[in-house]
Amino acid sequence: MLHALSTSVPSPRQFTYPFCYDVDPLAEAASEELQHYIATTGLMSAEKGCGKMFGVLVVEYEDEEGALQRGFLAAYSGLLGGRNDWQYFVPPVFDAQQPDGHFKRTEREISAINREISAIEHDPQYLQSVAQHEETMKRLQAEVEAFKVEVDAAKARRDARRKSGEPLSEEEQAEMVRESQFMKAELRRRRKAMEQAESTFHNPYATLLKSLQRKRKQMSDELQRWLFAAYRMLNAKGEERDLIDIFREYTHAMPPAGAGDCCAPKLLQYAYQYRLRPVCMAEFWWGESPASEIRHHLHYYPACRSKCLPILTHMLKGLDVAPNPLAQKRHTAEPRVLYADEYILVVDKPAGMLSVPGKADDSASVSVEEYFANNSKFKTQNSKFLKAAHRLDMDTSGLLVLARTEQAYVELQRQFASRETVKRYEAVLCGVPKHIVGGYGIPAVAIANSCSHLCFYGQGLRQECRSLLRLEPFAIQFAKYSSGCISLPLIADINDRPRQRVDMEHGKPALTLYNIVEVRAADANTAVAYTTKKADKSLTLVHLYPKTGRTHQLRVHCAHPQGLACPILGDPLYGTERADRMYLHAAELTFRHPITGEPMHFLSPSGFLL
C-alpha cells in the first residue's frame, strides 16, 4: 500500500488544509505517479460511466534502521468497478462488501422485501381494486362538489329574498331556516360518507403491503445506523469516534450516505493505523465529468464539505494543519463609485471582494456593503440603510447596485426578480467551445432557432465564414459570428456546497445567452484523451447575457459539458486553470431608477485581452 516517492522536493511545514488548497509540489509528484499507474494499467476500464476521484497522501516514516523515509498512499472515492479491494490502494475504513457479512446479508433481505412489494404493486387484482377505489372516491368527491354548488345557490336565493324589501311571513322564514339547516346537514353527511369510504377501503393486499413497507424502512434505518457505527475514525491524537458520534456533534443529524468512503478519510485512517505521519495530500479527478456535476480530467479538488468536513475536523486533530486561506485577510482594490444619489449607489466592485457580509469561512474580507456603510461620505442623512440590490460572486468584478432606502431596495429587488433589468458580462474561457468549433473549425452542432428547451443550442457559424475557416481553421475573426443560448436548470449541490449542479428534474430554470467575441487557439486538436496529457492553452473571449439570476449560473453554464464546455479562466470552483483572478466581469447594466423611474445605463469594460 505504501509506494516509493523519489523526489528532492522538500516537505511542507504544515499539513494541507483539505477544503481549500494549492497543491503542494510534493503531493503533485505523488499524484503524477498515481496518474501514470492509472494510465498504464487500464484501471479505469473497470469503471463504467463517468470518471472517478482519486487521492494521494504523502507520509513520513522510519525504516528498519531508524532513517526517515517518505512515501505515498493512494485511494479512490467510494467503489471502483463495484469493488473496494483493488491492489495499490488503501482499503476502506470498513469493508461492507463482504458477501457473507452482516451488511450484505441484510441488504439481500431488504432486496427480497423490495421484490415482494413490487410484485404486489404490479398484481392485476391489486391494481384493479385500487382503480375501483379511486373511481369511487372521484364519484363521491364530484357528488359533494355538485351538492356544494346547490347549497351556495340556495343560500344566494335566500339572501336575495331577504334583501328584496318585500315582507317575509313567519312560515316563509321558518322554511328558509329549515332549508338551510337541512342542506348544511346533508353536506356534512356526504363529506362524512366520503371520509368513511376512504378509511374503510379494504384491499386484500393493502395490509400486507403496508406491513412490508414498514419492515423495509425499519430494516434500512437499523442497517444504516449499524454501518455508521462500524466506521470508527482515528485522529493524530489516537482518539477514535464513530460516524454517528462525529456527525451528532457537528451537524446534529445522521451522517449522509457514503460518509467515510471518500479519499481523504480512507488515506488518513490507514496512515494512523500504521503509524505513518501525514505530510500533505491532494485529490484529483480522472475521466469524464458526471452529468450533473462539473469535474475536469486531472484537475485537483478540495474535499467535499457535507460528508468530509465533520469527519476531517475530527481526524486532523493532532496535526499541524495550514490555516484556511479563505479566513485570511484579503487585500483587494477599493470599489469605484460610478453614480450616487440619495437613493442608490452604482459601483464597480473589484474581484476578490464580497458583495454582502459573508459567513464564517469568508468573513475575513470586507464586503461592499460594509465598505460603504462605514464610509461617512456615503451615509444618508436620515437612515443607515444600505443593501446590495443584487449580488456578484466574490471572485467576479463589475457593476453592482446598492439601495440606500427601504423603498429603493424593494423596487430594485422587484426589477431584478421580474427580469426587467439587462445585464451583460465579459468572460475569458479556457479552451474553444467544442459546440461551436469542431476539430477543423466546422460547426459541431446543428443550427437551432429556439431556446425554449432545457438543453444546449448553438447557432453555429454563418456560411460566409466557413471558407475562411477551411483556410485558417483558428482565425480569430470567425468567432464574432457565433452566438446561442444555454438552458440548464440548476440546484445547490447539498453534498458539496457552495457548488451548484445541473438537475433536469428538480433544478430551477436558468437561461444564458452568449456571444463569442474572439478566440486565441493554441492547438488545432482541442480534444484531450483521458491520459496524463494536459489540456491545451486556447482562450475564448465571450459576452454573456443571463436571463435568470441563479447562483453561479454563468460559471456552471460555461463549464458544463452541455453548456460551452469551457470553464472561466481562474474559476476556483469549476475551472481548470489558475490565474491572478477569475476572469468574469459584470460590464453592462440597465435598469430603471427605483424612485424616478428614469432609465439608468452603466458601462464598465473589463479590459480582458487574449
N, C-alpha and C positions, 0 to 999 in steps of 0.2 A: 504493500500500500504506500510505503514511503519511497519517493523517487528522488534520484540524484539531481542536483542542480549545480551545474558547473558555470559559475559566473563570478566575476570580481566586483560586481555591484555591491556596495555596502548595504547593511541592513538599516532600515529606518529607525529613528529614535523612538517613535510611538507606533502602536498598532493602528491599523486602518479604522477610521470611523465608517462603519459599513453602509450608512444611509446617505452619504454624500462624500465622494472622494475623487481625487485624481489618482489614477493608477500608479502605484509605486513601480519604479523600473525593475525591482526585484520580482514583484508579483507579475509584471508584464513578461519577464523572462520565463517564469514558470508557466504562464498562460500560453506562450508560444510553444513550449514543449508539449503541453496538452493538445494544442491545436494541431501540431504535427502528428501526434498519435492518432487523433480522430481522423485526420485526412488520409493517413496511410493505412489504417486498419479497416476502413469502411464501416466503422462502428455505427454511424447514423443510418445505415441501411436497415437496421432493425427497428427504427422509429418511423412508424407510418404517419403521414400527415405533415405537420409543420415541424419547426425546429425544437431546440432544447436549450435550457440554461445550464451552463457548466460553471464550476468554480474551482479556484486553487487557493491553498493556504500554505504559505512558506513557513517552515518551522525550524527551530534550532534544537539540537540535542547533543549529548555527549556520547562519543563512540566508546568502544571497549577499553581504549587506552586513556580515556578521560579528555580527549581533544574535542573542541566544539565544532560541530558539523552543521551544515544546512541541507535541507531537502524540501520537498513539497508534497502535499496531498492533493488529490483531485476528487471531485464529486459532481453529480448531476442532480437536478431538481426532480423530485418525485420518482417515477419509474421510467426506465428506458427500454422500449420494446416490451413493456409489460413485466420487466424484471428489475430487481434491485440488487442482484448479486454479480454484476459484471466485474471481472478482474480489472486491476489498475485503479479502481475507485474504492473509496471508503465505503463500508457497509452502512445501512440505515441505522438510525438511533435505536429503532425497534423493528424487528422483522415480522410484519404481519402477513407475509405472503407464504408462509409455510403451509402446504396443503392440508396437513393434519392438525394444524394449530387451532386454538380456540377461535380466532378471528375468522379464518376461512370456513371452519365448520359452521359457525353461527351465520356467516354470510350465505352459505348454501341453504341453511334452514329458512332464512328470510327470502331467498330467491324462490324456494318452493312455495312459500306463502304467497309471493307475488304471482306465481303461476296459478294458484288456486283462485286468487282474486280476479285475475284476468279471465279465467275460464268462466266464472260466474257472470262477470260483466259482459261477456260475449255470448252467454247462453240464450238461445232463442226464446225460451219460456220467460226468462227474467226480463229480457228486452221488451217482450210483448206486454208483460204485466206492468212494467214501468211506463210504457207508451199509453196503455189504457188509463193508468192513474193520471198521467199528465193531461190526457184528453178530458177526463172527468173534472180535474181541477180547473182547466181552462173554461169548461162549460159553466161550472159553479161561479167562477170569477165573472164571466160575462153576464150571468143572471144577476149577480149582486150589482154590477155596474149599471145594468139596464134598469133595475129597480131603484137605484140611487137617482137616476135621471128622473124617474116618475116622482120620487119623493121631492126632489128640488122643484119640479114643475108644479106639483100640488101646493107646495109652500108659496111659490110665486103667485099662484092664483089666489090663495088666501090673503096674502099681503096686499094684492091689488084690490081685492074686495074690501078689505078694511080701510084702504086709503081712498076708496071711491067717493066717500062722503054720504053715501046712501045708508039709511039706518039699518042695523042688523037686529033681527029678532033673537030672543033668547034661544029658541030652538036652533036657529042657524048658527049662532055662536057655539052652542054645545056640539053641533055636528062637526064644525071646523076643529074643535078641540079633539073630539073622538078620532077624526081622520088623521090628525097629526100624531096622536098617541099610537094609533094602530100602525101607521106607516113606519114610525120610528122603531116600534117593537118588531115589526116584520123584518126590517132591515137588519136589526141585531140578530134575529133568529137565523136569517140567511147567512150572515157572516159567521155565526157560531157553527152552523152546519158545514160551512166550507172548512173551518178550522178543524172540526171533528173528523171530516173526511181525510184531511191531511194527517192528523195524528193517529188515526186508526187504520191507515193504509197498511195492509199486510201482504208481503211478498214472501213466498216460501224460502227465498234465498236471502232476503234482506237481513234477517237476524244473523245468519252465518257470515254474511259479507261484513257487517259492522264488527262482528267479533274478530274476524281475521284482520281487519284494518287496525283495530285496537292492539291486537297482539303484535302486528308488524311494527307499529310505532313504538311500543314498549320495548321490543327486542332491539330495534335500531338505536333507540336512546341509550339503552343499557350497554350495547356493544360499543357505541361511540365513547361513552364515559370510561368503559374498561380500557379502550385503546389509548385514550388521552392519559389515563393514569399510568399506563405502561411506558410512556415516554418520560424517562427520568433524566432531566438535563443537568449536566455538570457546569461548573464555572471554574475560573482560575484559582479560587479560594478553596476548592474541593467541596463546595456545597452542592447539594443535589435537590431538585424540586421537580415534581411532575407538571405536565402542561396545565392541568386543571387548576393547580395551586398558583402557577405563574399568571395565568390569564385572569383568575379571580382577583388578584391584587392589582393588575394593571388595567384591565378593561371591565371588571365586574361582570363578566359574561363567560360562556363556554368558548373554548378555542374554535376557530374556523376549521373546516375540513382541510386536510393536508398540512396542518401545522406541524412543524418538526421535521418535515421532509424536504425542505429547501436546502440549497447547497451549504450556506453558512452554518446552520446548526449541526449538520452532519459532520462538517470538517472540524469544527471546534470540539464536538463531542469525542471524536476519535483522538484528537490531539491530547485532550485532557486524560482520556483513558490510558494512553501510552506515554504519559509524562513528556510530551513534546511541547516546547514553548512557542506559541503563535507569534509570528513576526509581522506578517502583512497578508492581505488577501485581496482577491478580485473575482468578479463574476462576469461572464460574457455569454452572449447568445450565439448559437451556431445554427445556421439554416434559414429556412423560410419563416416569415413572420406569421403569427396566428391571424385569423380573420378579424378578430375584434381588437386585439392589442397591436401596438407598434413595436416591433423588435427588429433590429438590424444585424445582419450577419457580422460577427466578430466585434460588435460594439459592446463596451463594458457598461454594466448596470449596477445600481445600488441594490441592497437587499430590500425586499418588499416590507411595507410597514404593517399591514394588517396581521400577517402571520408572524413575521420575524421581529418586529420591534419589541414586544414583551419578552420573547424568548431570548433575544440577544442582549437586552438590557440586563437580564439575569446572567447570561453566560459570559459576558465581558467583565463582570465584576472580578477584580484582582489583576486585571491587565491595565497597563498604562496606554489608554486609548487617546488618539488625537482628538482635539476638540471639534465640535460640529462647525463646519465652515459657515453654515447659514446663521449661526449665532454670533459670528464675529462681526465687528463693526465694519460696515462697508462704506467706502468713500465714493460718492458719485457727484456729478456736476449738479448745480442748483437748477431747479425748474425755471424756465424763462416765461415771463408773463407776456402774452400777446394781446390780451384785451381785459379790461377791468371796468366794472361799474358797480353800483350799489347792490346789484342782484346776482351777478355771475362773475367768475374768473375763467378765462381760457388760457391754458398754459401749455408749454412744450415740456413734457416730462422726460427726464433723462433715463436711459437704460440703467437698470440696477436699483431703481427707487420704487418703493411700493406706492400704490395709489391711495390705499387706506391702511390704517394701523393693522399690523399683521398678528399672527398667532405666535405661540412660544418660540417656534423654530426660526422665525424670521423677524422677531421683534427688535433685533439689533439695528435695523435700518429705519431711519425716519421716513415717514410716508409724506406724500404731497399734502394730504390733509393736515398733518401735524406741522409741516413746514410753514404753511401759510397761517394756520391757527395761532402759531407762536410768533408770527411776524406782525407787529403792531400796525405797520403800514397798511395791511390788508384787512384789518378787523373793521367790521361795520360799526356804525355809531350806536345802533340800538340793539344789536344782537351779536352773540358769539357764534351763531350758526355758521357752519361751513362743512359741506358734504360734497363728495365726488358724485356727479350725476350718473356716471358710468365708470367702468374700470378698465385699466390696461394691466396686463401681467407685469410683474416686477421687471422682467428682462426685456420688455417692449418699451420703446420710446415713442414720443409723439404727442398728439393733441389730446388734451383732457379738459373737460368742463367741470367746474365746481360751482355749486349753488351757494349763495350767501344768505338766503332766506328760505324758510319752510315752503312758502308759496312757489318760489322759483324751483326748488328741488322737486316738488310734487309734479309740476308741469314738465320739467325736463325728463323726469323718470317716465312720465306718460308718453312723451315723444319717442324716447328710446324703446320702450316696451311695445309701442304700436308701429315701430319701424318707420317712423316719419323722418328720421334722420338719414343722412347719406354719409357713409364712411369709406375711405379708400386707404389701404395700407400698401406699403412698399416692402418687399422682402427679397433676400438673396437665398436661393435654394442650392443645396448640394446635389449636383448632377443635372442631367437633362430629363425632363418628364418623359417617361417612356410611352405614355399615352399620346404624346404629341409628336415625338420623333422616334422612328424605328432605327434599326442599325445603319440604314443608308439614307436617313433623312426623309423617309416616306411616312406619311401618317399611319399610326398604329391602330387607330380606331375609326369606325365609320362616322360620317357626319351625322349629328343629331340636332334637330331643331327644337326639341322640347327638353326642359329640365325639371319636369314635374315628378319624375320617378325617383325612387331612392337608390340611385346608382350613379356612376360616373358618366358624364357626357363630354367628349372633346370635340370641338368644332373642326379640328384638323387644320390643314393648310390650304390656302387658296390656290387655284390651278396655275395662275401665272407665276407662282413662286416655285413650283416643282422643278422646272427646267433648271433654275439656278441651283437647287439642291443637288441635282444629279452631277453638276459640275463642281460644286463646292458644298459637300454634304453638311458641313457645320458652319456655313456662312452666318455671320452674326445677324444680318438684317432680316432673315426669314422669319424670325420669331415674333416680330410685331404683328404678324397676320394670325397668330394662334391665340384663341380665347375659348372659353367654355364655362361650364358650370359643374360644381361638385355638390352633391347632396347625400351626405352620410349622417344618419342620426347618431347622436352622442349621449353617453350616460357616464356618470362617475364610476371609476374602477374602484369598487369598495375594497378590493384586495391590495390595492397599491395607490392610495391617494398621494398626491393630488392628480394623478393621471386620469385622463378620460379615455374611453374606449368606444368603438363603434358597436352599436347594438340595433340591428334592423327591426327587432320586435319591440323592445322596451325603450329605446333611445328617443330623445326629443329631436324633432326635425332641425336640421342645421344645413343652411344653404350658403354657398360661397360662389361668386362669380370671379373669374380670373382673366388676366390678360398678360401673355408672355411679352416682355419688352425687349430682352436681349439675352443672348446665350454666349457663353465662352466655354466651348467644349474642348477638353484636353485630350480626349481619346475617342476614336470612332467606335470602339467597342465598349458601350456603356454597361453591358451585362456583366455581372460578377458571379462566377460559379461558387458553390458552397465549398470552397477550399480555404487555404490560408491567404489567398490573394486579397489585397486591399482594394477598395473602390477607387475609381478614377477621381480626378480633381475638377471635373466640369462644374460650372456655376451657371445659374439662371436668375436673371432679374425679372421679377413678376409683380404686377399690381393685383391686389386682392380687394374684393368688394363684398364684405359679409352682409347678407340679408337677414341673418339672425344673429343673436349675440350669445352663443353658448360658450361655456368655459373652454379655453384652449382650442376653439373651433378652427382658427386659421392654421395653427400648428399641427393639429391632427389631420386636417384636410390636405395639407401639403405633404405630410409624411406618410400617410396611409397608402398601402398598395392600390386601393381602389380610388384614391384621390390622385394627386400629382406624383406620388411615389418618390418624392424628393423632399427630405426634411429641410427646415430652415437652418441656415448656417449658424452654428453656435447654440442651437436649441439644447438646453441641458437635459430635457426630459425625453424628447422624441428624435433627437438628432444623432448624427454620426461624426461630425467634425467639430472639434473645439475651436473657439475663436475668442477674440477680445471681448465680444458681446454677442447677444442674439440679434441677428440681422432682420429684425421686424420693426417697422416704424409706422405709426399712425400719421399719415401725411396730409390727409384732407378730411374736413368735417363740415357738414352743412346741417343747420337746424334753425328753428325759429326762437327768437328771444322769448323767454318764458313769461315776460310781463308785457312787452310792447307788441309782440307778435312779428317783429321785424325779421326778415331773413338774415341769417348770420352765416358767413362762409369764411373758412380759415384754411390756409395752406402752410405746410411745414415740410419742405422737401427733405428726404432722407440723406441725400448726397452719396448713396451707395453706388460704388463703381465696381465693375468687373475687371 
